[in-house]
Every structure is written in structure tokens, then in C-alpha cells.
Amino acid sequence: MLPEISRRSFLKWSAVVGAGAALGGAAALDTGLKPLARTAEATGTPVPDKMVWQQCTVNCGGYSCALRLHVKDDVIVRVDTDQLDRSGFPAMRACLRGRATRKFVYNPDRLKQPMKRVGKRGEGKFEPITWDEAYTLIAENLDRIIKTYGNQAVFNHYASGTDGTSRTPIPRLLNMLGGYLGYYGTYSSACYTWAAPYTYGSAGCNSADDLVNSRLIVLFASNPGETQPGGGNEFHWLMQAKRAGVKIIVVDPRLSDTAKALADEWIPIRPTTDNALIDAMAYVMITENLHDQAFLDKYCVGFDDAHLPAGAPPKSSYKSYVLGEADGVPKTPEWAEAITGVPRQTIVRLAREIAITKPCALLQHYGWQRNAYGEQPVRGLPVLMAMTGNIGRSGGGTGLTPSRKGAPSPSIPTGTNPVKAQIPVFMWTEAIVRGKELTAKDGVLGADKLDANIKFIWNYGGNTLINQHSDAGATHRILQDESLCEFIVVHDVMMTPSARYADLLLPDRTSYERLHLGRGSTNVMGDRFYLGVPAITPLFDAKTNYEVCAGVAAKLGIYDQFTEGKTWEDWCREAIAALGEKNPGFPTWEKLLEDPIVRGTQEKPVIAFASFIADPESNPLKTPSGKIEIYSEQLARLGAERGNADELPPIPKYVPAWEGPNAPAELREKYPLQLVGHHTKRRVHSTHDNNPWLEEVEPQMLTINEIDAAERGIRDGDMVRVWNDRGEVHVRCRVSKAIMPGVVDLPQGAWYTPNANGIDTRGCINVLTKYHPTPGAKGNPQHTNLVQVAKL
């Protein structure tokens, strides 16, 4: 049994909240390179009783940096990180977010006891109840809703605020009750994971450690210097490439930290227009005969009409589109300049440089696919890699995101979900309002249509219920209507904006107060595994997800079936034993207790699709043709079936966004500025927004170009209002040349904090974003916004 919090521990915790500086606040961001005794002496930080290795579990995309927690009298007094390169990989050194963990654990917003709602949803009015009452409420509402509406009415919500194995008890429990409505995709990368396989059959790319072998690297919507600054992530390898003399160009609407640190050239571009740039560079390569026709002929389908699949219409190839043979509009640099804001001379020069520099790596990350037609740039950049023959070679890549195989993944049995229907995750609010109307044309998988609207939401460790979902105002209205979704459970560490919408609000333990299993991310170096053991006694009356689900199972009469007589530790031990059986040499449980971090060994870089390039007949891709599909027959059929072929073409192309440079003139006149929201170094999505140390490092601010600011009489540091037809935000602004004219940037993830008039006072971008799923993946279009800005 896991220990309950003691009064002694509670008093220690209270002292920490009241006197955080006395515990060495300044020391928490120390590099950790000094000997511990000297550090303690210099800062006044108490000499710890123990040091516990843990994992930074936030979902930055490069997660798994190591944290070493220094614990004194059952209180974390200091956090440092990995100090040595013990495996050939770079040391897994945490960034400032991981090092600010103490202000996450000891935060006044921590939830302390189970509570039920007594006001309207969103008001944040609750009263304490017992855990037994909480279990009863969940069990009764689950039973009622399943009997009334069926299992498709139950939704286990998307979340990224906690580690994966800790989430498994909920699907295990729900599967024993007949299942629940599933989802596919993510808020981060829906278009990427959906679209890339139409080109390659998968989403592979060269690993990041191969970048040192490039001669030219061009980053599109890629900012690992802020999103993944920890050790061993992609930014480390970009720095190594820079030191090796590789030229780096960054294409981005804003001068990101990555561009400031690494770029030889920054090319600003209007949001949502990247495909126009890609098309124009292809035009230059074709008309100047700079493309690798032999490569295209051998490995690709649909570049030109001679290599279209049988049955494809004439002049439907990518080359015909670029030359304007079908629509009469050649995709010239002049054409693209008017759309993208990139000067035609720059387009020509960049196209030539990419074409003649070998090897060249064109890399994308997820920012540009979070727009109205985010499927298109995902498939567009690989075309340039094919045109230049850089696929399957060292120093080149596929035009996707660097990746390599990750560490073995632990698994806690959840059983099989009897409900086969799945929705695109971004469409959950639509499934609340009109779920029974959603069909395969709306992206439903596993069923022709849904049988029920969502009536029960279980939200564990996530802030997507309101904060991370588009159009917060509309979402607020949906959630407040109790005739729609009838019961909402939120189980979390903090009183987040999403927690305010709970009918039942439950306190969770942080990953530093419970047992968990973790692994590295595959899109960086990834080859590492953690056994996370509790560093401190759990705070308050918080319970783990397994304890909660077991309590609910008991109320439903299936406790023995759910637990199988095992504790959470028992399940974790079995998962480790299973990993050992599948992966000879993997440490035992006892060995992991001695050294809880499993580091992979440095291998040679991964070169994606190298075997296909070497012998395409023997090693075909997983596409229908076995080749790189620039023209996709699957997409042609899907566009016809859904009736949106213009938005979902079989070749990647520029499709004007509904809120972008080519939006109707009346809308552009009313809202002349494009709004984007980058992932900032002080938060991971919305995690850490309430961390005071990180707020001091980088306060939430809107960035506006000095030309746009001058036109509005705005000075650096002014409070401004940002608004459109969907909502209004009041936030302080930064006037800067680091954002192109006509574009403003509001970092995503700030906590939704509306005042009495519904105006957000924190800077939550989703007050201004539009709920409008992308046409293919039905994903998140967060960077597709028009706004106006004025001084307050």
C-alpha cells in the first residue's frame, strides 16, 4: 500500500510554500556541476538526506531528461540533472523547466482533496467530499450514462500532462464496463502523422546525429532551441552541425531562439503560405533544370505526367501543377512573393542553393501543420527532397522530423476496447454537440457513424478541456450546458482552467510522489528508460489514478477483476519482467532500483529509407505503389468520397487559408494581422504557466513588429487588447524586429483567465483561435487567425 500523507509531512510542505526562497530558490537553476558539499555551503541549501533520480515527464516532444532530486526531511530542496555522458549519447541535461520542478511540486495551486462542483461549470466553486463519495459519484454516473446512451457516450479525454503508464488504469476500467469512445491523432501533430504516410508509407527521417554530415540545413517551422532545449535533443545536434561548419537557414515568421543561436540566414514568411514557397522553389528547379530527374523517375510516382498512376487525370502531376499547365497559373517566384511575403530574389537564391548543395537536409517540425490546410506542407517538403535526390543518403533526409527508434516501451494491460469507433481527437466538442451526426466523412473510424453524443468525460492530467482547445468561448458555452455533456471528472495536480469545469475534481500526485515507468521520445535520441520511484511522501489527500480506478471498480462490483489482486507496484514489476523477456539484457527490477536510468548505446546515425534507395524492388516502401508517392491515389479517392477534393488534393499544393493573406478583403480590413502562437521555453504546452520562477524568466507577452506597433501608437511594454469575432485578450506587448510585419505572436499555453466580461486577462491564444478541423486529419489549425491589436 502506498503511504498516506502524514501531518508532519503536511507541515513541512506548508513551510515550503511560505518560505520557498529559504530553500535555495536561486540554486535550483544551478548547472549542478559543483560538488554537492560546496554547493550547499555556498547557497545555504540543506545537505540532503538522499538523492533520487527521476524523469522530467512533461510532453515537450524531447522529454525524458534526467532530474536528480535532493531531498532533506522529506522535502525536495534542490534539483539538478544528468552530469556525465555515460553511454555515448549526450548527457540528458534538463532545461530550465525541469530544473524549476520544485515550484511545480510545491505550488499553491495544488489540489488537496476531492471536491464536487456547487456553482456553474467554469466558476470554480467546489465543496470538499470524501474519497468514498467521489468513487460513488463516478460509479453511479458511469452506470447511468452507459445504460441510457451506450458506451460510445463515454470519452477518456486526450491529455499530455502526465506520463503514459499512469494513464492506463482508466481504459482498463472502462474496457471492463463495455468500452468507450476512442480517438486518434494529437493536438500537436495530427496533420503530420496523418499526411506523411501518404507520401512514404510511414514518417521516418534521418536521426538528428546525422545532421553533422550535411552541408546545408534548412529549418521550416522548426524551433527546437525553445521546444526541446534539454541535452541530447535535436537542438544539441544542430549545434554540433553548426560547429562543424554546416550552413543553417531558418524559414519562420518569427526570429526564434533557434534562429538567433544558429541561423546564417532568417527568412520570414507569412503563416499558412509555406506551400506557395515550396511550389515556387520547385518552379525554379524545374525551369532551370536543377532537379534530379533520374531519381524522380526511379523512386517516385506522380512528379510528372509520364509517371502518374493509371487512371489519374492528364495534367494532374506535381510538375504540371507547378508549371500551371492545368490551371493556367505558373507557380513563379513572383506569384509566391505576393502570397508569402518572401522576396522573389530570395526564393530563386534559396531554390538554387538547395538544389546544388549536396547533401542538404530540409527539416520540418509541427508548427506549420497546425494551420487550416496543415496536411499540405507535411507532404510538400518531401517533394523538394526527392527533386534534389537527398532521400536515403547521409546528411540528407526525407523532409520530415529527425527520428530514431526509442527505448523499449513498458505496457500495463488494459484489455481490448469493445467499442471500435474512434473520432479525430480535435473533434470532441463536436461529438458532444452532434455526435450522432458524425460519419466516416467527418473522420470517424471503426464505424459508419456514431451511436451517441459524448455524455461523460474522464479528464486525467490534461488541460485540453478548455485551455488547449480552439475557441475557448465556444467551448465554455458547450461545457456550461449540462444538457449536453452530463458529467465531467477531472483528476489533476493543479487547479487548472480545465479543472474549473469539473463536476467532480480529484487531486493527483505528481510523478515525483508516485511510482511510474517512462521512456525516451523517438523523435530525438530517445534510447532511454526510467523507473521513477517516489522521492517524497505524497502531499495532501492526493491519490494515484490506479487507486481512483480501483475505488470506482469496487463500487461497480469488479474490484477483483480490475486489480487481479495486484498493487500498482506489482503491475509495474510485471511490465519490467515482460520487457526483459522481449529484450535480453534489459535490467531487472532490482537492478533498476539501484540505477533507475537505462541508457542506450551510441549507434551510427539512422539513414531513413536507405535500403529502399539501394534496392527499391527488394525493399519497397509501405505505400500502395511501394514508391515515394508525390501523387497519392488514396488521397484522390478520399477527397472524392468526402467531397472536398479542392482542400484535399492528391498532390501537395498551396491552398489559401480561410484566415490568411488571401482571406476576403472585408475580413482582412477588419482584422489585418495574422496571429500565431509558438511553443515557449518557459512552458510545455500549459504546464508550468503558474510556475513563478519561469514567469520571471519569460513573462507572457504578445510580440508585435515595430512597424505595426508604430501605426497603432504602441510602445514596448504597453498593455494591449487583441481581438477578433471570437474573443478578446488583454496582455502586455513586446515591440520587436523579431517578428515580420503583419504578424503577431502570442505564446500558446497561457492559462485561460476570463474576467467578468469574458475578456481573457492572461493571454490565452485559444480565446482567439477558430474551431475548424483541417480537411484530412481533422486536426488543430491553431496558427490560422486574423486579429486586430490596439493599445489599452
KOLNU-107954 format. One record per residue (C-alpha): residue in three letters; x, y, z. Coordinates in steps of 0.25 Angstrom, whole numbers, padded with zeros to 4 digits, always signed. Layout:
% KOLNU-107954
ALAXYZ/...
//
This chain:
% KOLNU-107954
MET+0000+0000+0000/LEU+0005+0014-0003/PRO+0007+0023+0009/GLU-0003+0033+0013/ILE+0001+0047+0016/SER+0005+0050+0030/ARG+0003+0063+0038/ARG+0018+0064+0039/SER+0019+0064+0024/PHE+0008+0074+0022/LEU+0014+0084+0032/LYS+0028+0082+0024/TRP+0020+0085+0011/SER+0013+0097+0017/ALA+0027+0103+0021/VAL+0032+0101+0007/VAL+0021+0109+0001/GLY+0022+0120+0011/ALA+0037+0121+0010/GLY+0042+0115-0003/ALA+0054+0125-0004/ALA+0059+0119+0009/LEU+0061+0106+0002/GLY+0071+0112-0008/GLY+0062+0117-0019/ALA+0073+0123-0027/ALA+0081+0110-0026/ALA+0070+0102-0033/LEU+0075+0107-0047/ASP+0089+0104-0044/THR+0096+0095-0054/GLY+0099+0084-0043/LEU+0114+0083-0047/LYS+0119+0087-0034/PRO+0121+0077-0023/LEU+0109+0076-0014/ALA+0116+0080-0001/ARG+0122+0093-0008/THR+0108+0096-0014/ALA+0101+0094+0000/GLU+0111+0103+0007/ALA+0111+0114-0004/THR+0096+0115-0005/GLY+0091+0111+0009/THR+0083+0099+0003/PRO+0082+0088+0013/VAL+0091+0076+0011/PRO+0081+0065+0006/ASP+0077+0052+0013/LYS+0076+0045-0001/MET+0077+0048-0015/VAL+0067+0042-0025/TRP+0068+0040-0040/GLN+0055+0044-0047/GLN+0050+0047-0061/CYS+0044+0060-0066/THR+0031+0055-0070/VAL+0025+0068-0078/ASN+0022+0066-0092/CYS+0032+0075-0099/GLY+0034+0065-0111/GLY+0048+0062-0106/TYR+0044+0058-0092/SER+0052+0049-0083/CYS+0063+0058-0078/ALA+0068+0053-0064/LEU+0065+0060-0051/ARG+0073+0058-0039/LEU+0065+0062-0027/HIS+0072+0065-0014/VAL+0062+0062-0002/LYS+0064+0067+0012/ASP+0054+0064+0023/ASP+0044+0058+0012/VAL+0045+0072+0005/ILE+0051+0074-0009/VAL+0061+0085-0006/ARG+0069+0085-0019/VAL+0068+0080-0034/ASP+0080+0077-0043/THR+0081+0068-0055/ASP+0090+0058-0062/GLN+0105+0061-0061/LEU+0112+0051-0069/ASP+0111+0045-0083/ARG+0111+0031-0079/SER+0106+0024-0092/GLY+0112+0031-0104/PHE+0099+0039-0105/PRO+0100+0054-0100/ALA+0097+0055-0085/MET+0082+0056-0082/ARG+0082+0070-0076/ALA+0069+0077-0073/CYS+0065+0090-0077/LEU+0060+0101-0068/ARG+0046+0095-0068/GLY+0051+0082-0062/ARG+0060+0090-0052/ALA+0048+0098-0048/THR+0041+0085-0043/ARG+0041+0090-0028/LYS+0032+0101-0032/PHE+0023+0091-0039/VAL+0022+0081-0027/TYR+0021+0092-0016/ASN+0011+0101-0023/PRO-0001+0108-0016/ASP-0010+0103-0028/ARG-0008+0089-0024/LEU-0021+0081-0022/LYS-0022+0076-0007/GLN-0035+0068-0006/PRO-0047+0062-0014/MET-0057+0073-0017/LYS-0071+0073-0024/ARG-0076+0085-0032/VAL-0086+0095-0025/GLY-0086+0106-0035/LYS-0087+0107-0051/ARG-0077+0100-0059/GLY-0065+0109-0060/GLU-0068+0117-0048/GLY-0058+0109-0040/LYS-0068+0107-0028/PHE-0066+0094-0021/GLU-0068+0087-0007/PRO-0060+0076-0001/ILE-0065+0062-0001/THR-0059+0049+0004/TRP-0052+0039-0006/ASP-0063+0029-0003/GLU-0073+0039-0008/ALA-0065+0042-0020/TYR-0064+0028-0024/THR-0079+0026-0023/LEU-0081+0038-0032/ILE-0073+0033-0043/ALA-0078+0019-0042/GLU-0093+0024-0042/ASN-0091+0033-0053/LEU-0083+0023-0062/ASP-0094+0013-0059/ARG-0106+0023-0062/ILE-0100+0028-0075/ILE-0095+0015-0081/LYS-0109+0009-0078/THR-0116+0021-0084/TYR-0107+0025-0096/GLY-0098+0013-0098/ASN-0083+0012-0097/GLN-0080+0022-0108/ALA-0085+0033-0099/VAL-0072+0031-0090/PHE-0060+0039-0094/ASN-0046+0037-0088/HIS-0040+0051-0091/TYR-0027+0054-0098/ALA-0016+0059-0089/SER-0001+0061-0089/GLY+0001+0066-0075/THR+0005+0052-0069/ASP+0013+0040-0073/GLY+0007+0029-0081/THR+0007+0017-0072/SER+0000+0025-0061/ARG-0012+0027-0071/THR-0014+0012-0073/PRO-0024+0009-0062/ILE-0035+0017-0068/PRO-0036+0010-0081/ARG-0034-0003-0073/LEU-0046+0000-0064/LEU-0055+0005-0076/ASN-0052-0007-0085/MET-0057-0016-0073/LEU-0070-0008-0074/GLY-0072-0010-0089/GLY-0063+0001-0095/TYR-0063+0015-0098/LEU-0061+0025-0110/GLY-0047+0025-0115/TYR-0039+0036-0122/TYR-0027+0037-0131/GLY-0017+0047-0134/THR-0012+0058-0125/TYR-0013+0073-0123/SER+0002+0075-0127/SER+0004+0066-0139/ALA-0009+0062-0145/CYS-0007+0066-0159/TYR+0008+0061-0159/THR+0005+0047-0154/TRP-0007+0046-0164/ALA-0001+0052-0176/ALA+0013+0047-0176/PRO+0009+0032-0179/TYR+0002+0036-0192/THR+0016+0040-0197/TYR+0025+0030-0191/GLY+0016+0019-0184/SER+0022+0024-0171/ALA+0028+0036-0164/GLY+0043+0033-0164/CYS+0055+0042-0165/ASN+0069+0042-0163/SER+0073+0043-0148/ALA+0078+0056-0142/ASP+0092+0052-0140/ASP+0093+0051-0156/LEU+0092+0066-0157/VAL+0107+0068-0156/ASN+0108+0061-0169/SER+0100+0071-0176/ARG+0106+0083-0184/LEU+0093+0091-0183/ILE+0081+0090-0173/VAL+0068+0098-0175/LEU+0058+0098-0164/PHE+0044+0100-0167/ALA+0035+0103-0155/SER+0045+0097-0146/ASN+0050+0103-0133/PRO+0056+0092-0124/GLY+0064+0103-0117/GLU+0051+0106-0109/THR+0043+0094-0110/GLN+0054+0084-0107/PRO+0066+0091-0101/GLY+0070+0079-0092/GLY+0082+0071-0094/GLY+0082+0060-0105/ASN+0070+0066-0112/GLU+0071+0071-0127/PHE+0076+0085-0123/HIS+0089+0079-0118/TRP+0091+0072-0131/LEU+0088+0085-0139/MET+0099+0092-0130/GLN+0109+0081-0134/ALA+0106+0083-0148/LYS+0108+0098-0147/ARG+0121+0095-0140/ALA+0125+0086-0152/GLY+0122+0098-0162/VAL+0109+0094-0167/LYS+0101+0105-0172/ILE+0087+0107-0166/ILE+0075+0115-0171/VAL+0062+0117-0163/VAL+0049+0119-0170/ASP+0039+0125-0160/PRO+0030+0137-0157/ARG+0038+0140-0145/LEU+0053+0141-0141/SER+0052+0129-0131/ASP+0063+0126-0121/THR+0068+0115-0131/ALA+0069+0125-0142/LYS+0077+0134-0133/ALA+0086+0124-0128/LEU+0089+0116-0141/ALA+0084+0123-0154/ASP+0093+0128-0164/GLU+0080+0134-0170/TRP+0066+0136-0165/ILE+0055+0136-0176/PRO+0042+0142-0170/ILE+0029+0136-0177/ARG+0014+0139-0175/PRO+0007+0128-0167/THR-0001+0117-0175/THR+0007+0121-0188/ASP+0019+0111-0187/ASN+0014+0102-0199/ALA+0014+0114-0208/LEU+0029+0116-0205/ILE+0031+0101-0207/ASP+0024+0102-0221/ALA+0032+0114-0225/MET+0045+0107-0222/ALA+0040+0095-0229/TYR+0037+0104-0241/VAL+0051+0110-0241/MET+0058+0096-0240/ILE+0049+0091-0252/THR+0051+0103-0261/GLU+0066+0103-0258/ASN+0067+0088-0260/LEU+0073+0087-0246/HIS+0064+0075-0241/ASP+0069+0061-0241/GLN+0060+0055-0252/ALA+0067+0041-0251/PHE+0064+0040-0236/LEU+0049+0044-0238/ASP+0047+0034-0250/LYS+0053+0023-0242/TYR+0047+0025-0228/CYS+0035+0034-0229/VAL+0020+0033-0234/GLY+0014+0046-0240/PHE+0025+0056-0241/ASP+0021+0057-0256/ASP+0010+0052-0265/ALA+0019+0041-0270/HIS+0019+0035-0256/LEU+0005+0037-0252/PRO-0003+0025-0247/ALA-0012+0019-0257/GLY-0026+0026-0257/ALA-0020+0039-0252/PRO-0025+0051-0260/PRO-0016+0057-0270/LYS-0008+0069-0265/SER-0010+0065-0251/SER+0004+0063-0247/TYR+0012+0072-0238/LYS+0021+0077-0249/SER+0008+0081-0258/TYR+0002+0088-0245/VAL+0015+0096-0243/LEU+0017+0100-0258/GLY+0002+0104-0258/GLU-0002+0094-0269/ALA-0015+0091-0263/ASP-0020+0104-0256/GLY-0012+0114-0265/VAL-0005+0119-0253/PRO+0010+0116-0253/LYS+0016+0116-0238/THR+0027+0126-0241/PRO+0035+0133-0230/GLU+0027+0146-0234/TRP+0014+0138-0231/ALA+0019+0133-0218/GLU+0025+0147-0213/ALA+0011+0153-0213/ILE+0006+0141-0205/THR+0017+0138-0195/GLY+0024+0152-0194/VAL+0037+0145-0197/PRO+0044+0154-0208/ARG+0045+0147-0221/GLN+0060+0148-0222/THR+0061+0141-0208/ILE+0052+0130-0214/VAL+0061+0128-0226/ARG+0074+0128-0218/LEU+0069+0118-0208/ALA+0064+0109-0218/ARG+0077+0109-0225/GLU+0085+0107-0212/ILE+0076+0095-0208/ALA+0077+0089-0222/ILE+0092+0090-0223/THR+0097+0087-0209/LYS+0099+0073-0206/PRO+0096+0067-0197/CYS+0085+0076-0192/ALA+0075+0074-0180/LEU+0061+0080-0181/LEU+0054+0079-0167/GLN+0040+0081-0163/HIS+0034+0081-0149/TYR+0020+0082-0145/GLY+0017+0097-0145/TRP+0013+0099-0159/GLN+0004+0087-0160/ARG-0005+0093-0149/ASN-0012+0102-0159/ALA-0024+0102-0168/TYR-0018+0092-0178/GLY-0007+0086-0170/GLU-0006+0073-0178/GLN+0000+0081-0190/PRO+0013+0086-0185/VAL+0015+0072-0178/ARG+0015+0066-0192/GLY+0021+0078-0199/LEU+0035+0078-0193/PRO+0038+0063-0197/VAL+0035+0067-0211/LEU+0047+0076-0211/MET+0056+0065-0204/ALA+0052+0056-0215/MET+0055+0066-0226/THR+0069+0068-0221/GLY+0072+0054-0219/ASN+0075+0055-0204/ILE+0066+0044-0199/GLY+0073+0032-0193/ARG+0087+0038-0192/SER+0095+0043-0180/GLY+0094+0057-0178/GLY+0080+0058-0185/GLY+0067+0052-0180/THR+0053+0051-0184/GLY+0048+0066-0181/LEU+0041+0061-0169/THR+0045+0062-0154/PRO+0058+0055-0149/SER+0055+0042-0142/ARG+0061+0029-0137/LYS+0056+0016-0130/GLY+0053+0019-0116/ALA+0055+0010-0103/PRO+0046-0002-0101/SER+0033+0003-0096/PRO+0026-0003-0083/SER+0012-0007-0084/ILE+0001-0009-0073/PRO-0010-0018-0079/THR-0023-0010-0082/GLY-0031-0021-0089/THR-0038-0019-0102/ASN-0048-0007-0105/PRO-0061-0014-0109/VAL-0065+0000-0115/LYS-0057+0001-0129/ALA-0062+0015-0132/GLN-0052+0026-0132/ILE-0052+0041-0134/PRO-0041+0051-0138/VAL-0037+0056-0124/PHE-0039+0070-0128/MET-0054+0068-0131/TRP-0058+0064-0117/THR-0066+0077-0115/GLU-0074+0074-0128/ALA-0076+0060-0123/ILE-0083+0066-0110/VAL-0092+0075-0119/ARG-0095+0066-0131/GLY-0088+0052-0129/LYS-0099+0044-0135/GLU-0098+0052-0148/LEU-0083+0049-0149/THR-0079+0039-0160/ALA-0067+0034-0167/LYS-0067+0047-0176/ASP-0065+0054-0162/GLY-0053+0045-0160/VAL-0060+0035-0151/LEU-0052+0022-0152/GLY-0057+0008-0148/ALA-0072+0011-0150/ASP-0080+0017-0161/LYS-0086+0027-0151/LEU-0086+0029-0136/ASP-0098+0024-0128/ALA-0097+0034-0117/ASN-0093+0048-0113/ILE-0082+0049-0102/LYS-0089+0050-0089/PHE-0077+0046-0079/ILE-0063+0051-0079/TRP-0052+0046-0071/ASN-0041+0056-0072/TYR-0028+0051-0065/GLY-0015+0060-0065/GLY-0020+0069-0077/ASN-0023+0084-0079/THR-0030+0081-0093/LEU-0044+0082-0087/ILE-0043+0097-0089/ASN-0029+0103-0089/GLN-0023+0096-0101/HIS-0035+0095-0110/SER-0039+0105-0120/ASP-0049+0116-0118/ALA-0049+0116-0103/GLY-0062+0124-0103/ALA-0070+0114-0111/THR-0064+0102-0103/HIS-0068+0109-0090/ARG-0083+0110-0095/ILE-0083+0096-0099/LEU-0077+0091-0085/GLN-0086+0100-0077/ASP-0099+0094-0084/GLU-0101+0082-0074/SER-0111+0076-0084/LEU-0100+0073-0094/CYS-0089+0066-0086/GLU-0095+0062-0073/PHE-0083+0058-0064/ILE-0069+0062-0065/VAL-0058+0056-0056/VAL-0044+0064-0055/HIS-0033+0057-0048/ASP-0021+0066-0047/VAL-0009+0072-0039/MET-0014+0087-0041/MET-0026+0095-0041/THR-0024+0098-0056/PRO-0034+0105-0065/SER-0040+0091-0069/ALA-0041+0087-0054/ARG-0051+0099-0053/TYR-0061+0091-0062/ALA-0061+0078-0054/ASP-0074+0073-0047/LEU-0064+0064-0039/LEU-0050+0069-0036/LEU-0039+0060-0031/PRO-0025+0063-0026/ASP-0014+0055-0033/ARG+0000+0052-0029/THR+0012+0058-0037/SER+0021+0048-0043/TYR+0031+0051-0032/GLU+0021+0045-0022/ARG+0018+0032-0028/LEU+0023+0020-0036/HIS+0024+0021-0051/LEU+0031+0016-0063/GLY+0036+0025-0074/ARG+0043+0025-0087/GLY+0050+0034-0097/SER+0043+0040-0109/THR+0046+0034-0122/ASN+0047+0048-0130/VAL+0060+0051-0123/MET+0071+0042-0118/GLY+0061+0034-0110/ASP+0068+0022-0106/ARG+0066+0022-0091/PHE+0057+0017-0080/TYR+0053+0021-0066/LEU+0048+0015-0053/GLY+0042+0026-0046/VAL+0041+0024-0031/PRO+0035+0034-0021/ALA+0045+0044-0016/ILE+0036+0049-0005/THR+0023+0045+0003/PRO+0011+0049-0005/LEU+0005+0062-0002/PHE-0009+0065+0003/ASP-0020+0055+0001/ALA-0016+0052-0013/LYS-0018+0038-0019/THR-0012+0032-0032/ASN-0020+0028-0044/TYR-0019+0014-0041/GLU-0025+0016-0027/VAL-0036+0024-0032/CYS-0040+0014-0043/ALA-0039+0003-0033/GLY-0048+0010-0023/VAL-0058+0012-0035/ALA-0057-0003-0038/ALA-0060-0006-0024/LYS-0073+0002-0025/LEU-0077-0005-0038/GLY-0074-0019-0032/ILE-0062-0022-0041/TYR-0050-0019-0032/ASP-0044-0033-0032/GLN-0046-0033-0047/PHE-0039-0020-0048/THR-0027-0021-0039/GLU-0025-0037-0040/GLY-0021-0036-0026/LYS-0009-0027-0030/THR-0004-0014-0026/TRP+0002-0003-0035/GLU+0016-0007-0032/ASP+0012-0022-0035/TRP+0007-0017-0049/CYS+0020-0009-0051/ARG+0029-0021-0047/GLU+0022-0030-0057/ALA+0023-0019-0068/ILE+0038-0019-0065/ALA+0039-0034-0065/ALA+0032-0034-0079/LEU+0042-0024-0085/GLY+0053-0033-0080/GLU+0047-0045-0087/LYS+0046-0037-0100/ASN+0059-0030-0099/PRO+0070-0039-0094/GLY+0079-0031-0085/PHE+0069-0021-0080/PRO+0071-0019-0065/THR+0063-0026-0055/TRP+0054-0019-0045/GLU+0065-0020-0034/LYS+0076-0014-0043/LEU+0066-0003-0047/LEU+0065+0001-0032/GLU+0080+0002-0032/ASP+0081+0010-0045/PRO+0067+0014-0050/ILE+0072+0020-0063/VAL+0075+0011-0075/ARG+0083+0018-0085/GLY+0085+0012-0099/THR+0098+0011-0106/GLN+0102+0021-0117/GLU+0100+0015-0131/LYS+0103+0020-0144/PRO+0093+0030-0150/VAL+0080+0025-0155/ILE+0078+0028-0170/ALA+0063+0027-0174/PHE+0059+0018-0186/ALA+0074+0015-0189/SER+0070+0001-0192/PHE+0059+0005-0202/ILE+0069+0015-0209/ALA+0079+0004-0210/ASP+0069-0007-0216/PRO+0055-0002-0217/GLU+0050-0015-0223/SER+0054-0023-0211/ASN+0051-0012-0201/PRO+0038-0005-0205/LEU+0032+0006-0196/LYS+0019+0003-0190/THR+0011+0012-0200/PRO+0002+0005-0209/SER+0012+0006-0221/GLY+0024+0003-0212/LYS+0030+0017-0216/ILE+0030+0031-0212/GLU+0016+0036-0215/ILE+0016+0050-0219/TYR+0003+0047-0225/SER-0006+0039-0216/GLU-0017+0031-0222/GLN-0022+0029-0208/LEU-0024+0044-0205/ALA-0031+0045-0219/ARG-0041+0035-0215/LEU-0042+0041-0201/GLY-0044+0055-0206/ALA-0055+0050-0215/GLU-0062+0042-0204/ARG-0062+0053-0195/GLY-0066+0063-0205/ASN-0054+0073-0202/ALA-0044+0069-0213/ASP-0040+0084-0215/GLU-0036+0084-0200/LEU-0030+0070-0200/PRO-0023+0069-0214/PRO-0015+0056-0218/ILE-0002+0065-0219/PRO+0003+0075-0209/LYS+0000+0089-0213/TYR-0003+0103-0207/VAL-0018+0104-0203/PRO-0021+0118-0198/ALA-0025+0118-0183/TRP-0039+0123-0178/GLU-0032+0133-0169/GLY-0019+0137-0176/PRO-0013+0146-0187/ASN-0023+0142-0197/ALA-0035+0143-0188/PRO-0047+0152-0193/ALA-0043+0167-0193/GLU-0054+0171-0183/LEU-0049+0161-0173/ARG-0034+0166-0175/GLU-0038+0180-0174/LYS-0045+0177-0160/TYR-0034+0168-0155/PRO-0021+0172-0162/LEU-0011+0164-0154/GLN-0008+0149-0155/LEU-0007+0143-0141/VAL+0002+0131-0138/GLY+0005+0124-0124/HIS+0019+0118-0123/HIS+0023+0108-0112/THR+0031+0116-0102/LYS+0043+0111-0094/ARG+0036+0115-0081/ARG+0025+0105-0082/VAL+0022+0091-0088/HIS+0008+0094-0094/SER+0001+0099-0082/THR+0009+0092-0071/HIS+0017+0102-0063/ASP+0009+0114-0067/ASN+0007+0116-0052/ASN+0022+0114-0048/PRO+0027+0127-0043/TRP+0041+0125-0046/LEU+0038+0122-0061/GLU+0029+0134-0061/GLU+0041+0143-0056/VAL+0049+0137-0067/GLU+0039+0140-0078/PRO+0026+0147-0075/GLN+0014+0144-0085/MET+0015+0155-0095/LEU+0010+0158-0109/THR+0021+0161-0119/ILE+0018+0171-0130/ASN+0027+0177-0141/GLU+0031+0191-0139/ILE+0024+0196-0152/ASP+0011+0190-0147/ALA+0013+0196-0133/ALA+0016+0210-0138/GLU+0004+0210-0147/ARG-0004+0207-0134/GLY+0003+0216-0125/ILE+0008+0204-0117/ARG+0021+0204-0109/ASP+0029+0193-0103/GLY+0023+0188-0090/ASP+0009+0194-0093/MET-0003+0187-0089/VAL-0011+0184-0102/ARG-0025+0178-0106/VAL-0024+0167-0116/TRP-0038+0163-0122/ASN-0046+0157-0133/ASP-0060+0152-0135/ARG-0057+0140-0125/GLY-0052+0147-0113/GLU-0042+0157-0107/VAL-0029+0156-0099/HIS-0022+0167-0091/VAL-0007+0165-0090/ARG+0006+0173-0089/CYS+0013+0174-0102/ARG+0027+0173-0107/VAL+0031+0182-0119/SER+0042+0175-0127/LYS+0048+0173-0141/ALA+0048+0158-0137/ILE+0034+0157-0144/MET+0031+0160-0158/PRO+0021+0172-0161/GLY+0007+0167-0162/VAL+0009+0156-0152/VAL+0007+0156-0137/ASP+0011+0145-0127/LEU+0005+0140-0114/PRO+0012+0128-0108/GLN+0002+0117-0107/GLY-0001+0110-0093/ALA-0005+0122-0084/TRP-0016+0119-0075/TYR-0030+0124-0079/THR-0034+0134-0069/PRO-0046+0142-0073/ASN-0051+0154-0065/ALA-0066+0157-0062/ASN-0068+0162-0076/GLY-0062+0149-0082/ILE-0049+0156-0086/ASP-0036+0148-0084/THR-0026+0155-0075/ARG-0015+0145-0076/GLY-0012+0144-0091/CYS-0019+0130-0095/ILE-0017+0129-0110/ASN-0029+0120-0111/VAL-0039+0131-0108/LEU-0035+0136-0122/THR-0034+0123-0130/LYS-0045+0116-0138/TYR-0051+0103-0137/HIS-0049+0098-0151/PRO-0043+0084-0153/THR-0033+0082-0164/PRO-0039+0075-0176/GLY-0031+0062-0176/ALA-0026+0059-0162/LYS-0038+0067-0156/GLY-0026+0074-0147/ASN-0023+0086-0140/PRO-0022+0099-0148/GLN-0017+0108-0137/HIS-0008+0117-0145/THR-0019+0121-0155/ASN-0024+0134-0149/LEU-0027+0149-0152/VAL-0027+0159-0141/GLN-0027+0174-0138/VAL-0018+0180-0127/ALA-0019+0193-0120/LYS-0013+0200-0108/LEU-0021+0199-0095/
//
